């Protein structure tokens, strides 16, 4: 159960509803991390004294916690600096590992930029990359995967849940097809893990990327799940300079960050049902309040197969930037934080067939662990008033 005293985020007077971009560190996670900045500051690779032993023990405990969250084995968890590095390590590593067997890679057009840009680099280096279509709700059809798989397909990468519209993909169906074909199945689980259940074995996942700061842990720490059996994968390292992490990722381990990731994973596993119910209840009441004030809403993403706390709405006739500027006390976004510097419409909304004008009239609302019913009621009232005002100016 989430303690009531930490329901209200202690970090700001701003109403924070951008939890897909990042989440605040849970006080219980911070408490677990603090000793590893001072009295337990040892290097986990120092094997000759107690400070190093303590650090190594903490890292291995975190490995167990992260593995439990996704149904893996602790020996299958490789710690990284975050999901971007994990995605790079997975995609480049498999491409290099299997280049003599084939050069065909499948993915989707709604992936995070750290996947799409990595695939672009691989394409420039002789790999053939095909992006599978998604439907109007952002879902991949497993039949399209089956049709696109070839003998020379070495890798399929499909995200677990979309970071903009919240749609959850049918991983188990896709993974079974990929495994049967003898290819490797990778999922960027960053947005879904901790919010939607994931068992890497029943989903036939061989590689899974995740990061701490999307599950109330610290920034700068992530993990890559790498299957050890059937098949036994050992990725060629992309960072050289040491033998850490089974030789797949060199560098001194971020012990405090890893401890934070482990504790965050443990809390997600223990409290997921409570959090899902909390987010779903707030989401449904929020949408009902908006409908009462604005009429029928244009919601993006799958109506049921979705992250419970993600709400993506198009307000026709209203520019989303103007809408956010008119509500400076509310932290919102129109899409991925990693793409917020571009003036181009969201690549996710383009992929699901949204009109460019609608793409520029959309908001992403991310409900999280620390949000309250009172906050969502306040934001609904402000949105109704602001949207109504901006539409009158048209």
Secondary structure by P-SEA (a helix, b strand, c coil): ccccccccccccccccccccccccccaaaaaacccccccccccccccccaaaaaaaaaaaaaaaaaaaacccccccccccccaaaaaaaaaaaaaaaccccccbbbbcccccaaaaaaaaaaaaabbbbbbbbbcccccccaaaaaaaccccccbbbbbccccccccccaaaaaaaaaaaacbbbbbcccccccccccccccccccbbbbbccccccccccbbbbbbccccccccccccccccccccccccccaaaaaaaaaaaaaaaaacaaaaaaaaaaaaaaaaaaaaacccccccccccccccccbbbbbbccccaaaaaaaccccccccccccccccccccaaaaaacccaaaaaabbbbbbcccccaaaaaaaaaaaaaaaaaaaaac
